[in-house]
């Protein structure tokens, strides 16, 4: 599988010695009010995408608009020729949009006119992009569109052109300079490509997004599951059930009972991620998939230390373990500015706190009150320890209360006070929940 990555504008062609081109790129692309250049963000996203796809496909990054090794200029025709001569199976052209209306924002994904497979790829990539940027609270769906772009038209393979945000919008321009923007864009692109070509990046242990199953039924939803289909315009607690589960899966939606555009876009993004027909209708299949999904914490590019208390997490002392790059864990809540996780450890479940260094798929912001019974209740780090009732990390006294976030493998995940900080662990049921 050969994937040709084209960050639009700028230049990315070294000289014969491997040095960057000189003079600097002659084509900045669109330029924002703060003079940030489109070519810069395009290249930053492309480099992140190269890293995410590395090892799963043959890759080539080629940027038009700058000087070649012989001192000439790269053109769109050069892009076409390079991709065709290399035998590319797919071309991904990365851009940022611009508009005279500086309030305009959004993501649009283009495919070549009348190319059915290109349209399918564009749809998958688009909804992954929307899902990634939903975590930052933006109403940013500008649509899947067809066009007649030379970079797609004259390349002998399927492809898409992604316009990720508007550099003409001051807020987007500011955000485009942030690494989280580059990571979100690259993750959305990679997930859509992986979904279309079955590369195996996000379908194995390094699963990203919310494709993992098995724990959703243990989390207590305050709304009853609906028995009717819902879509744009629906209202009430049935919609709140949908919104609650969407937020659990990492989509930024208010649980307000109104099935508006934000909820519609989130539903479509969810449907795309798990391979359902993308129609925005919450029917029996979509409901079934929603209730069997849980939030995932996806670690960043560096190892993330895990700590037993929020104080340790903030001070970064006394780590109890790590999340490796690409490893996923269930995120149950944000506590004292830290994230409460449950992750696998030697065939059992382990708890801990992390500080943010990657992507949090969803957060349950409030738990249920767990009130201990008349005897002291031991607290354990792992479900295995709770099962054998050994290696207790503390106790809940008879008068003590704490937050219970979920039931995991038959045990209750609790966060409680310990010497002025928060501590996390598992307890067996011996009181009232």
TORTISE-968634 format. One record per atom (N, C-alpha, C): x, y, z. Coordinates in steps of 0.1 Angstrom, whole numbers, plus 5000, padded with zeros to 4 digits. Each point is the difference from the previous one (the first is absolute). Layout:
% residues N
XYZ;...
***
This chain:
% residues 433
500849885000;499250125000;500950125000;499850094990;500850124999;499150125002;500350095010;499350125002;500850124998;499650084991;500750124996;499450125008;500850075008;499550115009;500550134994;499150094997;500350124994;499550125008;500950055009;499750135007;500050114990;498950074998;499850104990;500950125002;500550054989;500850134999;501449975006;500750115002;501349985007;501049924992;501049945007;501049924993;500549895010;500249884996;500649905008;500949914991;500950064993;500949934992;501550035003;500749915007;501450045003;500950004988;501250055002;501050004989;500649865000;501049984991;500649874999;500749955012;500450095009;500649975013;499049985011;498750014997;499049995010;499650125008;500650124996;499750125007;498750064996;499450085009;498750074996;500250094988;498950034993;500250084988;500450145004;500750074991;500450145002;499950064986;499450124999;499350085010;498849935006;499450075010;498849945007;498949974990;498949935004;498949974991;499450134994;499750004987;499550124994;498550015000;499349895004;498550004999;499549975014;499650105008;499549985014;498649955000;499350004989;498649975001;499250125006;498849975005;499350115007;500750045012;499950135004;500750065011;498950075009;500149975013;499050055010;500350145004;499250065008;500250145004;501350025008;500349895008;501250015008;501349954992;499849984986;501049974991;500549865001;499249915006;500349865000;499749944987;500949924994;499949954986;499449865000;499149994990;499449874998;501049894998;501050024992;501049904997;500649945013;500250085010;500649965012;499149905008;498750035001;499249915007;499849874992;499950014986;499849894992;501249905002;501250055000;501249925002;500049935014;499650085010;500049955014;499149885001;498850014994;499049895001;500549884992;500650034988;500549894992;501149925007;500950075007;501049935008;499449915011;499050055006;499349925011;499449884993;499450024989;499349894993;501049904995;501250044996;501049914996;500449915012;500150065012;500349925011;498949905004;498850044999;498949915003;499849884991;500450024987;499849904990;501349914998;501150055006;501249934998;500049865005;500449904992;500049865003;498849934995;499050084995;498849934996;499850024984;500850094994;499950024986;501350064995;500349994987;501150084995;499550144998;500950105004;499650145000;501050084993;499450114994;500950104993;499350135003;500850105005;499550135003;500650104989;499250074994;500550094988;499250135000;500650115002;499450135001;500350094988;498950054994;500250084988;500350145003;500450084990;500150155002;501450055003;501049915002;501350055004;501149974989;501250025004;501149974991;500349854999;500449954989;500449874998;501649995002;500549884999;501549995002;500750074989;499450024988;500650064989;499750154999;499350055010;499850155000;498750044994;499249904994;498850044994;498950015010;498749994996;498950005009;499149884998;499549955011;499149895000;498650054997;499349934991;498650044996;499149895004;498750024998;499049895002;500349894991;500450024988;500449904991;501149915005;501050065007;501149935006;499449905011;499050055007;499449925010;499449884994;499250024989;499349894993;501149904995;501050054993;501049914995;500849925010;500350075011;500749935011;499149895006;498850035002;499149895006;499849894990;499850044987;499749894990;501349924997;501150065000;501349924997;500349915012;499650055012;500249915012;499149895001;498850014993;499049905001;499150015012;499650125004;499250035012;498749934998;499549945012;498649955000;499050105005;500550115007;499250105006;500850125001;499350124998;500750135003;499150085010;500750055010;499350085010;500650144999;499250104996;500550144999;499450085011;500950065008;499650075012;500150154998;498950075004;499950144998;499350065012;500050145001;499250085009;499250094991;498850035003;499150084992;500150155003;499450084992;500050145003;498750064993;499550115006;498850064996;500050155003;499450084992;499950145003;499250035013;499149915003;499250005013;500949945011;500650095008;500949955010;499449925011;498650005001;499449925010;499849864995;500249974988;499849874994;501049905006;499549885004;500849895006;499549874994;500849905002;499549874996;501149914993;499649874999;500849914992;499349954989;500649994988;499349954988;501049904994;499549894994;500849894995;499549984985;500950024991;499749994985;500449874994;499349964990;500349884992;499950054985;500649934991;499950034986;498649974995;499550094991;498649994994;499949864995;498849935003;499649884994;500949885004;500850015010;500849895005;499449945012;499349894998;499249945011;500949955012;501149944996;500949955011;500650125008;500450104992;500550125006;499050075010;498749994996;499050055009;499949925013;500149874998;499949925012;501250035010;501250014994;501150035008;499950145007;499550104992;499850135006;499050005011;498949924999;499050005011;500649945013;500849894998;500649945012;501050095006;500850074992;501050095006;499350125007;499050054993;499350125005;499449985014;499349895001;499449975013;501049975011;501149954997;501149985010;500550145004;500250084990;500550145003;499050075009;498749994996;499050075009;500049955014;500249865001;500049945013;501250055008;501150024994;501250045007;499850155005;499550084992;499950145003;498850035009;499149915001;498850015009;500550015014;501149945003;500550005014;500450145004;500150094991;500450145004;498850094999;498849944999;498850085001;499650084988;500449964988;499850094988;498949944991;499150084996;499049974990;500650024987;500649894994;501050034989;499849914988;498849954998;499749914988;499750094988;500950014991;499850084988;499749914988;499949875002;499549914990;501049924992;499549894994;500849924990;499550054986;501050044993;499750074987;500849944988;499450024989;500749964988;500750124993;501049984993;500750114993;500849954988;500750094993;500849974989;501450065002;500749935009;501450055004;501049924992;501050074994;501049934992;500849905008;500250035013;500849915008;499349875001;498749995000;499249885000;499749954986;499650094991;499649964987;501149934992;501250055000;501149954992;500949905007;499649955011;500749895007;499349874998;500749904997;499449874996;499649915012;499450065009;499649935012;498850085007;499449945010;499050075007;500750105009;499250105004;500650105010;499050095005;500450085010;499250105006;500850135002;499350115001;500650135003;499350055013;500750015011;499350045013;500450145003;498950085002;500250145004;499650005015;501150015008;499849985014;500150145007;498850065002;499950135006;500250114991;499750125005;500250134992;501150085006;501150024993;501150085005;499650155000;498950034992;499550145000;499250035012;499649905008;499350025013;501150025011;500050115007;501050025010;500249905010;498849945005;500149895010;500749884994;499549964988;500649884993;501550024998;500350124996;501450034997;500949985012;499550055012;500749985012;500149855004;498949934998;500049865004;500949924990;500150044988;500849934990;501550005004;500450085008;501450015004;500349915012;499049935005;500149915011;500249854996;500849935008;500349864996;498849925001;499150035010;498749925001;499250014987;500050114993;499350014987;500649914990;501450004999;500649914991;499849855003;500049975013;499749865004;498649964997;499050095003;498649974997;499849984986;500550084991;499949994986;500649874995;501249975004;500749884995;499349885005;499550005012;499349885005;498749984992;499350104998;498749984992;500449954986;501050064993;500449954987;500449855001;500849975010;500549865001;498949905002;499150045009;498949915003;499149974988;499750114992;499249984988;500749924990;501350024998;500849924991;500049855004;500249985013;500149875005;498649934999;499050075002;498649944999;499749964986;500550084990;499749974986;500949894995;501350005003;500949904994;500349885010;499450005012;500249895009;501549985003;500750105004;501549995002;500349945013;499049995010;500249945012;500650095011;500050134998;500650095009;499150015013;498750024998;499150035011;499049895002;500349884995;499149895002;500749895008;501250035005;500749905009;500150065014;501149965007;500250045014;500250165001;500550064989;500250155001;498750074996;498949945003;498750064996;499850155005;499650084991;499750145004;498650034998;499550125004;498650044999;499349925011;498849954996;499249935010;499549874994;500949924994;499649884994;500149885009;500550025013;500149895009;498749975007;499749875002;498849965006;500249935013;498949985008;500149915011;499750065013;500150135002;499750065013;498850105001;499550034988;498950105000;498849975008;499749875001;498849965008;500250025015;501250015004;500350025015;499850145004;499950104991;499950145004;498550035000;499650075011;498650025002;499550124993;499249984990;499450124993;498750045007;499950135002;498850055008;498750004991;500149974988;498850004991;499749874994;498849974998;499649874995;500249994985;500449884996;500349984986;498750014992;500050084989;498850024992;499749884992;498749994996;499649884991;499650064986;500250124998;499650064987;501250064993;499950024987;501150074992;500050155003;501250055000;500150155002;500950064990;499750134996;500850074990;499850155003;500650074991;499950155001;498650045002;499850085011;498750055004;499449935012;500549885003;499449935012;500450075012;499249985011;500250075013;499749905011;500550045012;499649935012;501049915006;499649925009;501049915007;500649894991;499249964990;500649914990;501250054994;500050134996;501150074994;501150015011;499750035012;501050015011;500749875001;499449894999;500649875000;501149994989;499650044988;501050004989;501250095003;499750125005;501050105002;500949965011;499549945011;500849955011;501049904995;499549904991;500949904995;501050064990;499650104992;500950064991;501250075008;499650075011;501050075008;500949905006;499549895004;500849895006;501049954989;499750014988;500849954989;500950114995;500050125006;501050104996;499550114992;498750014997;499550104992;499550125008;500350124996;499650125008;498650044997;499149945008;498650044998;499450035014;499150095001;499350035012;498849905002;499949955012;498949915003;498750085003;499450064990;498950105002;498749954994;500049884994;498849944995;499550064986;500950084994;499650064987;501049944989;499449934991;500749934989;500250114989;501050085002;500350114990;501249964991;500650104994;501149974991;501249945006;500450055012;501149945007;499849865003;498849965005;499849865003;499949924987;499550054990;499949934987;501449974994;500950105001;501449984996;500749905008;499850005013;500649915009;499549854997;498749994998;499549874996;500649954987;500150084990;500649964987;501549965002;500750085009;501449975002;500149875007;499149975010;500149875006;499749894991;498950014991;499749904991;501149974990;500750104996;501149984991;501249935007;500250035012;501249945007;499849855002;498849955002;499849865002;499549934988;499950074989;499749934987;498549984997;499250085007;498549994997;499750104988;498849984995;499650094989;499850145007;500650104993;500050145006;498750074995;499050005008;498750064997;499550105010;500750005012;499550095010;498849955008;499549884997;498849955007;500549905011;499550025012;500449915011;498949895001;500349904993;499149885000;500549895009;499549884999;500449895009;501549974999;500550004988;501549964999;500850115006;499750134997;500950105006;499850015015;498849975005;499850005015;500949895006;499949884993;500849895006;501550035000;500550064990;501450034999;500450115010;499150095002;500250115010;500149955014;499149915004;500049965014;501149905003;500749954990;501149915002;501350064998;500150135000;501250074998;500450085013;501350015003;500450085011;501050104996;500350095009;501050104997;501449955000;500850044992;501449965000;500950115001;501149985008;501150105001;501049954990;500450084991;501049964990;501350085003;501049935004;501350075004;500650074989;500850105003;500750074990;501349934995;500950084995;501249954994;501149965010;499850035013;501049975010;499349915011;500849935007;499449915011;499450095010;498849965005;499350085010;500049935013;500750065010;500049945014;498650005006;499849895007;498749995008;500350005015;499150085007;500350025014;498849955008;500249975013;499049955009;499150125005;500650125001;499250115006;500250124991;499050095001;500150124992;501250095004;500350005013;501250085004;501349954993;500149865000;501249954993;500050034985;498849994994;499950034986;500450154997;499650095008;500350144998;501550025002;500649945011;501450015003;500949914991;499449914993;500749904992;501049925008;499649955012;500849925008;499349865003;500849905002;499549875004;499049944990;500549994988;499249944989;499749855004;498849954997;499749865002;500049924987;500350064989;500049934987;499950104988;499949954988;499950084989;499049954990;499550104992;499349974987;501050014989;500249904993;500950014988;499450074989;500850054990;499550074989;499049924992;498850054997;499049934993;499149925009;500349985013;499249925009;498750075004;499049935001;498750065004;499649965014;499250085006;499549975013;498650075001;499249965010;498750065001;500150125010;499550114995;500150135008;498650025006;499950005014;498850015007;499750135006;501050095000;499750135006;501250095001;499750135001;501150095003;499950055015;501049975007;500050035014;501250085004;499850125006;501050095004;501050034988;499550014988;500850034989;500749884994;499849885005;500649884995;499049914995;500449904992;499049914994;500149865007;498849955004;499949885007;499849884990;501049914999;500049904990;499949865006;499549914992;500149865002;500649934988;501149935002;500749944989;500449865003;500449924990;500349865002;501549995005;500149915009;501449975006;500049865004;500849924993;500249855003;498649935001;499250024990;498749935000;499050045011;500350125006;499050055010;499850154997;499250075006;499750144999;500750085011;500750114996;500750085009;499550145000;500150075011;499550145000;501250105001;499850124997;501050105002;499650134994;500850115003;499750134995;501150044990;499750074989;501050054991;499750154998;501050074996;499850144995;499949994985;499450104994;499749994986;501350014992;500249904991;501150014990;499749944987;498749984998;499649934988;498550054997;499249904998;498650034997;499149935009;499050075006;499049945008;498749984992;499649884999;498849974992;498750055006;499949995013;498850055007;500250015015;499250075006;500150025014;498650005006;499949915010;498750005008;500350105012;499350115000;500450115008;499549985015;499149925002;499549985014;499649865002;500449955012;499749865003;498849995010;499849875004;499049985010;500650005014;499350035010;500550005014;500049865005;501249955004;500149875006;500150025015;499249945007;500050015015;500349865006;501150005007;500549875006;499049955011;500149875002;499149945010;500550025014;499749915009;500350015014;501449955003;500749944991;501349955002;501050084991;501349995003;501050064992;500149934986;500150084990;500049944986;501450014994;500749904998;501350014993;499950054986;501050074996;500150054986;501349944994;499849964987;501149934993;500350074987;501349984996;500450064987;499549934988;500049865001;499549924989;498849925003;499349964990;498849915002;500549865005;501249964996;500549875005;500350015015;500550115005;500250015014;498750015008;499050074994;498750015006;499449865001;500249924989;499449865000;500649915011;501450025002;500649915010;500150075014;499550135000;500050085012;501450005007;501050044992;501350025005;500750124994;501050055007;500750124995;499150135000;499350025010;499150115001;500950135001;499550104993;500750135000;499450105010;499049965007;499350095010;498749955003;499250085007;498749965004;499050114999;498849974999;498950105001;499449975014;500050105009;499449995013;498550004999;499449965011;498649975000;499250134997;500650125003;499250124998;500450074987;501049944993;500550074988;499249984987;499950104992;499449994987;501050044989;499749964988;500950034989;499249994987;500650034989;499449994987;500249864994;499049944995;500149874993;499750034985;501049974992;499950034985;499449894992;500349885004;499549884992;500249875007;499449904995;500249865004;500949934990;501249965004;500949944990;500449865005;499749904992;500349865003;499449965013;498850055004;499349975012;500450085012;500950104999;500550085011;499750144997;499950085011;499650144998;501350095000;500050094990;501150094998;499750135008;500850035010;499750115009;501250105000;499650125002;501050115002;499750065014;501050015009;499750045014;501150095005;499850075011;501050095006;501049925007;501350044999;501049935008;501150115002;500150045013;501050105004;500050124991;498950064998;499950124992;500149994985;500049884995;500149984986;498949894996;499949974988;499049904995;500849874997;499449895003;500649874998;498949914992;500549914992;499149924992;500249855003;498949924999;500249865002;498749934998;500149865003;498849924998;499549955014;498749995002;499549955012;498949894997;499949905008;498949914999;498850065007;498849964996;498850075005;499749955015;500050105009;499649965014;499250115006;499450094992;499250105006;498950044991;499850134998;499050054991;500550084989;499549984988;500450084989;498950094995;
***
